Amino acid sequence: MSTLKVDTITTISGTGNINLSRPIAGDGSNLTGISPSKAAVEALGIELPAANLTGTVADARFPVTLPASSGVNLTALNASNITSGTLPAGRYTDTVYTHPTTAGNKHIPSGGATDQVLTYSSSGTASWADPAAGGKLLRVLASTSPFSATLVSTTNNTWTDSTVAYTFTPLSSSSKFLIWFGMPVTKYDSSGDGGYGFRVKKSQSATTTYPVPLSSYAGANVHSSFYMNPGFTNTIFEYRTWMGFDDTAQNGTSMTYTIQAAHYNLNYMNVGYTYNSIPRIIIQEIGA
């Protein structure tokens, strides 16, 4: 084998191409100033080690589908580029908060309606329900009339209607009533051992009753609201008040409450408007 050493190879005319009829062997590590295409390099039969490559490999040089790899050595990956799929819980590094559902940690339940309230269901759990029956104030009725004075019967233990009365129609047949009244009283007793009492008469649908909770009188001689012994020779004036509750049956039609008075051993008793003192009656209707 002969060795030819030259610095420059050119054509006779200094122009044109030099054609080689045989491949050139070697690693091409000392070639400079050439930009051959892939096809030209392959045609020359030159093999370039990958270690000698520099720069950026064009996208077209990669296959459409990259070969499968475990990715175990991949670093600096940006999670913002993940656009599909679901990460398994085991891949999270932060603690995922789970709101407790034990007693004391439960929220207001869904549902409910106007006027409903939260009621006990079980430990730490509430549910919506209508308010418990009863106890709801429906309205308050109050007298405006001064009510004239009434002279009570001089017969012992005889009940007399006063002018203090109130007529109305209940909102419901199941309603109950809290009644308060204030009554001016003028009295005189010269014999001693005297007194008086009050009760409320209830009239509805031609029926008259005397609810026990609306009376201060328990029976026998009437001195349940006032009693004095020995007697007094001067006229005495006072303003007596009373309150009671009526939970007896009623049918929802028009009804009247009338204040009655009676005495025992008094010479004289007058109830109602006296000495510019005005009687009053107030009725609170309570929903059942």
C-alpha positions as CSV (number, residue, x, y, z in Angstrom):
1,M,0.0,0.0,0.0
2,S,1.3,3.5,-1.0
3,T,0.8,6.7,1.0
4,L,0.1,9.9,-0.8
5,K,0.6,13.1,1.2
6,V,-0.7,16.4,-0.3
7,D,-1.8,19.8,1.0
8,T,-4.3,20.7,-1.7
9,I,-6.1,18.7,-4.4
10,T,-7.6,20.7,-7.2
11,T,-8.6,20.3,-10.9
12,I,-6.2,21.2,-13.8
13,S,-8.3,24.3,-14.5
14,G,-8.9,25.1,-10.9
15,T,-12.7,24.8,-11.4
16,G,-15.3,22.1,-11.3
17,N,-15.5,19.1,-9.0
18,I,-13.2,16.4,-8.0
19,N,-14.8,13.0,-8.3
20,L,-13.6,10.1,-6.3
21,S,-14.3,6.7,-7.7
22,R,-13.7,4.9,-4.3
23,P,-14.9,5.7,-0.7
24,I,-12.7,7.6,1.6
25,A,-12.1,5.8,4.8
26,G,-11.6,7.5,8.2
27,D,-13.5,8.9,11.2
28,G,-13.7,12.4,9.7
29,S,-12.7,14.0,13.0
30,N,-10.4,16.5,11.2
31,L,-12.8,17.6,8.5
32,T,-13.6,21.3,8.5
33,G,-15.5,23.9,6.5
34,I,-18.1,21.4,5.1
35,S,-21.8,21.1,5.7
36,P,-22.7,17.9,4.0
37,S,-26.3,16.6,4.0
38,K,-27.2,13.3,5.7
39,A,-27.5,11.7,2.2
40,A,-24.1,13.1,1.1
41,V,-22.4,11.8,4.3
42,E,-24.0,8.4,3.9
43,A,-23.0,8.4,0.2
44,L,-19.4,9.0,1.1
45,G,-19.6,6.1,3.6
46,I,-18.4,8.3,6.5
47,E,-19.5,7.3,9.9
48,L,-19.5,10.0,12.6
49,P,-19.4,8.9,16.3
50,A,-22.2,10.5,18.3
51,A,-19.6,11.8,20.7
52,N,-18.4,14.2,18.1
53,L,-21.9,15.7,17.4
54,T,-22.6,19.3,18.7
55,G,-25.5,21.7,18.4
56,T,-29.2,20.9,18.3
57,V,-30.6,17.8,16.7
58,A,-33.6,18.8,14.5
59,D,-37.0,17.4,15.5
60,A,-37.3,15.6,12.2
61,R,-34.4,13.4,13.2
62,F,-36.4,11.8,16.0
63,P,-39.0,9.1,15.3
64,V,-42.7,10.0,15.6
65,T,-43.0,7.8,18.7
66,L,-40.2,7.8,21.2
67,P,-39.2,4.5,22.6
68,A,-40.7,3.5,25.9
69,S,-38.6,4.4,29.0
70,S,-39.1,4.3,32.7
71,G,-38.3,8.0,33.2
72,V,-36.6,7.1,36.4
73,N,-33.7,9.5,35.6
74,L,-35.8,12.4,34.4
75,T,-35.5,15.6,36.5
76,A,-36.8,19.2,36.4
77,L,-40.2,18.2,35.1
78,N,-42.9,20.9,35.2
79,A,-46.2,19.6,36.6
80,S,-48.0,22.5,34.9
81,N,-47.5,20.7,31.6
82,I,-49.6,17.7,32.8
83,T,-52.9,18.1,30.9
84,S,-54.6,14.8,31.1
85,G,-55.0,11.7,33.3
86,T,-55.3,11.3,37.0
87,L,-52.4,11.3,39.5
88,P,-52.8,8.5,42.0
89,A,-53.0,9.6,45.6
90,G,-49.7,7.9,46.3
91,R,-47.9,10.5,44.1
92,Y,-49.0,13.5,46.3
93,T,-46.3,14.8,48.6
94,D,-48.7,17.2,50.6
95,T,-51.2,16.0,53.1
96,V,-54.8,16.1,51.6
97,Y,-57.2,17.6,54.1
98,T,-60.4,15.6,54.8
99,H,-63.1,17.5,56.8
100,P,-64.2,15.4,59.8
101,T,-67.8,14.2,60.0
102,T,-67.9,13.5,63.7
103,A,-70.2,15.3,66.2
104,G,-69.4,19.0,66.4
105,N,-68.0,19.1,62.8
106,K,-71.1,18.7,60.8
107,H,-72.5,21.6,58.7
108,I,-76.1,22.9,58.6
109,P,-78.1,20.2,56.7
110,S,-79.6,21.1,53.3
111,G,-83.3,21.6,52.9
112,G,-85.6,23.3,55.4
113,A,-88.5,25.7,54.8
114,T,-89.8,29.0,56.1
115,D,-90.4,29.1,59.9
116,Q,-88.7,25.7,60.3
117,V,-86.0,25.2,63.0
118,L,-83.1,22.9,63.5
119,T,-83.9,20.2,66.0
120,Y,-81.9,17.3,67.6
121,S,-81.6,14.2,65.4
122,S,-78.7,12.4,67.0
123,S,-75.4,13.3,68.7
124,G,-73.8,16.1,66.6
125,T,-76.5,15.9,64.0
126,A,-79.5,18.3,63.4
127,S,-82.4,18.2,61.1
128,W,-85.1,20.6,59.9
129,A,-88.5,20.4,61.5
130,D,-91.6,22.5,62.3
131,P,-91.6,24.2,65.7
132,A,-93.0,22.2,68.5
133,A,-96.7,22.7,69.0
134,G,-98.0,25.4,71.2
135,G,-96.5,28.5,72.8
136,K,-96.8,30.8,69.8
137,L,-98.3,34.2,70.5
138,L,-100.8,34.9,67.7
139,R,-102.1,38.3,68.8
140,V,-102.8,40.7,71.7
141,L,-106.3,42.2,72.2
142,A,-106.6,45.2,74.5
143,S,-109.7,47.2,75.6
144,T,-109.9,50.9,74.8
145,S,-113.3,51.6,76.5
146,P,-113.3,53.4,79.9
147,F,-116.1,51.0,81.1
148,S,-118.7,52.6,83.3
149,A,-119.1,51.8,87.0
150,T,-121.2,48.9,88.2
151,L,-122.8,48.5,91.7
152,V,-122.3,45.0,92.9
153,S,-125.3,43.2,94.4
154,T,-125.7,43.7,98.1
155,T,-126.6,40.1,98.6
156,N,-123.6,38.1,99.9
157,N,-121.9,35.7,97.5
158,T,-123.9,36.9,94.5
159,W,-122.0,37.4,91.3
160,T,-122.7,40.5,89.2
161,D,-121.6,41.3,85.6
162,S,-119.4,44.3,85.4
163,T,-119.2,46.4,82.2
164,V,-115.6,45.3,81.7
165,A,-115.9,42.8,78.9
166,Y,-114.3,41.9,75.5
167,T,-115.9,40.2,72.5
168,F,-113.8,38.7,69.7
169,T,-113.6,35.8,67.3
170,P,-110.6,33.4,67.9
171,L,-108.2,32.9,65.0
172,S,-108.4,29.1,65.6
173,S,-110.6,26.7,67.5
174,S,-107.4,25.3,69.1
175,S,-106.3,28.7,70.5
176,K,-105.8,29.2,74.2
177,F,-106.0,32.6,76.0
178,L,-104.0,34.4,78.6
179,I,-106.2,37.1,80.2
180,W,-105.2,40.1,82.4
181,F,-107.6,42.7,83.8
182,G,-107.3,45.7,86.1
183,M,-110.4,46.8,88.1
184,P,-111.0,49.9,90.2
185,V,-112.9,48.9,93.4
186,T,-114.7,51.1,95.9
187,K,-116.0,49.4,99.1
188,Y,-117.4,50.0,102.5
189,D,-117.8,47.6,105.5
190,S,-119.1,48.5,108.9
191,S,-119.8,45.0,110.2
192,G,-116.3,43.5,109.8
193,D,-115.4,40.1,108.5
194,G,-115.9,41.3,104.9
195,G,-114.2,40.8,101.5
196,Y,-114.7,40.3,97.8
197,G,-113.5,38.3,94.8
198,F,-113.5,38.2,91.0
199,R,-114.1,35.6,88.2
200,V,-114.3,35.7,84.4
201,K,-117.4,34.5,82.6
202,K,-116.9,32.9,79.2
203,S,-119.8,33.1,76.7
204,Q,-119.8,31.4,73.3
205,S,-122.5,29.9,71.1
206,A,-125.2,30.4,73.8
207,T,-123.1,28.5,76.3
208,T,-121.8,30.1,79.5
209,T,-118.9,28.7,81.5
210,Y,-116.6,29.9,84.3
211,P,-113.1,28.5,83.6
212,V,-111.4,27.7,86.9
213,P,-108.0,29.2,86.0
214,L,-109.8,32.6,85.4
215,S,-111.2,32.9,89.0
216,S,-109.7,33.8,92.3
217,Y,-112.8,32.2,94.0
218,A,-112.5,28.7,95.4
219,G,-116.0,28.4,97.0
220,A,-118.1,29.3,100.1
221,N,-117.9,33.0,101.1
222,V,-116.4,35.3,98.5
223,H,-113.4,37.1,99.9
224,S,-110.7,35.6,97.7
225,S,-109.3,38.9,96.4
226,F,-109.7,41.0,99.5
227,Y,-110.6,40.4,103.2
228,M,-110.6,42.6,106.3
229,N,-111.6,41.9,109.9
230,P,-112.5,44.0,111.8
231,G,-114.4,46.2,109.5
232,F,-113.8,49.8,108.4
233,T,-116.1,52.7,108.5
234,N,-114.6,54.8,105.7
235,T,-114.9,54.1,102.0
236,I,-111.8,52.5,100.6
237,F,-110.6,52.7,97.0
238,E,-108.1,50.4,95.4
239,Y,-107.1,49.1,91.9
240,R,-107.1,45.3,91.8
241,T,-105.4,43.3,89.0
242,W,-105.7,39.6,88.1
243,M,-104.3,37.3,85.4
244,G,-105.4,33.8,84.4
245,F,-105.2,31.3,81.6
246,D,-108.1,29.7,79.7
247,D,-107.3,26.4,78.0
248,T,-110.8,25.1,78.0
249,A,-112.5,24.0,74.8
250,Q,-113.9,26.6,72.3
251,N,-115.2,26.2,68.8
252,G,-113.6,29.2,67.0
253,T,-116.8,31.3,66.9
254,S,-117.4,34.7,68.5
255,M,-116.9,34.7,72.2
256,T,-117.0,37.2,75.1
257,Y,-115.1,37.4,78.4
258,T,-116.9,39.3,81.1
259,I,-115.4,40.2,84.5
260,Q,-117.8,39.4,87.4
261,A,-117.5,40.6,91.0
262,A,-119.1,39.4,94.3
263,H,-118.6,40.2,98.0
264,Y,-119.3,38.9,101.5
265,N,-120.5,41.1,104.3
266,L,-119.8,44.4,102.6
267,N,-122.2,47.3,102.9
268,Y,-121.3,48.6,99.6
269,M,-119.1,47.6,96.5
270,N,-118.6,49.4,93.3
271,V,-116.4,48.3,90.4
272,G,-115.4,49.9,87.1
273,Y,-114.6,53.5,86.2
274,T,-114.1,55.3,89.5
275,Y,-112.1,58.4,90.6
276,N,-110.8,58.7,87.1
277,S,-109.3,55.2,87.2
278,I,-109.9,53.2,84.0
279,P,-110.5,49.4,84.0
280,R,-108.6,47.4,81.5
281,I,-108.8,43.9,80.0
282,I,-106.0,42.4,77.8
283,I,-106.3,39.1,76.0
284,Q,-103.3,37.2,74.5
285,E,-104.3,34.5,72.0
286,I,-101.8,31.6,72.0
287,G,-101.5,29.2,69.1
288,A,-101.9,25.5,70.1
